[in-house]
Amino acid sequence: MTALRLIKSLNKNITTIYNAAPATDSLPDELYKLVDIFCVNESEAEKLLGLDSVNSVEDASNAAGLLRKKGCKMGMVTLGANGVVYQEESGDNFHVPCPKVKAIDTTGAGDAFIGSLSCLLADESLLESFKRKVEIACSVASQSVTKLGTQSSYPTSYQL
C-alpha cells in the first residue's frame, strides 16, 4: 500500500491496477480506495467478498459492483472462458466475451490477461477505447491457453 499511496501522491492521473491473486479473506479498506481497477477471478471474488458463488455473468456483475462499493473506481471479474465483466464508475456493467479456443493449459491465463491489459493501458499511443483494450487482453488470455506453459504460451504482439 505504501507504493500505491506514493504513486497517487505524485500523480493522481496514473491508473493503478490491483490483481488480488491469490485472494485472502480480507484486504485493508484503504487498498480499494487507492486502486483504479481492482481485478479478481471468480474464486477470488467469492473469497474476498464472502459470496457463495460467482459462476455467471450476472454473478460477476454483482461482484464487480461490490468491489466498487468498497472504493475502487472499477471492479473487474474474470470468468475464464466466459470472458470478463467490469463495472465502471458510472455503475454501468460490461461483459466482454473471450474468443472460443480449445484450451490445453489454463495456467497463467489470468496473468496474460492482466499483464496485457496493463501494457495496453500504459501505451498512450493506442487510441482504442477501454472496452477494446479489454477485448484485446481477452484475446491474449485465450491464445495463451492453447499451448502448454505460461510465458512461453503468451502470444507476441505480432501474433495478435
C-alpha positions, 0 to 999 in steps of 0.5 A: 500500500505504501507504493500505491499511496506514493504513486497517487501522491505524485500523480493522481492521473496514473491508473493503478491496477490491483490483481488480488491473486491469490485472494485472502479473506480480507484486504485493508479498506484503504487498498480499494480506495487507492486502486483504479481497477481492482481485478479478481477471478471468480474464486477470488471474488467469492473469497474476498467478498464472502459470496457463495458463488460467482459462476455467471455473468450476472454473478460477476456483475454483482461482484464487480459492483461490490468491489466498487462499493468498497472504493475502487473506481472499477471492479473487474471479474474474470470468468475464464472462458466466459470472458470478463465483466467490469463495472465502471464508475458510472455503475454501468456493467460490461461483459466482454466475451473471450474468443472460443479456443480449445484450451490445453493449459489454463495456467497463467491465463489470468496473468496474460490477461492482466499483464496485457491489459496493463501494457495496453493501458500504459501505451498512450499511443493506442487510441482504442477505447477501454472496452477494446483494450479489454477485448484485446487482453481477452484475446491474449488470455485465450491464445495463451491457453492453447499451448502448454506453459505460461510465458512461453504460451503468451502470444507476441504482439505480432501474433495478435 
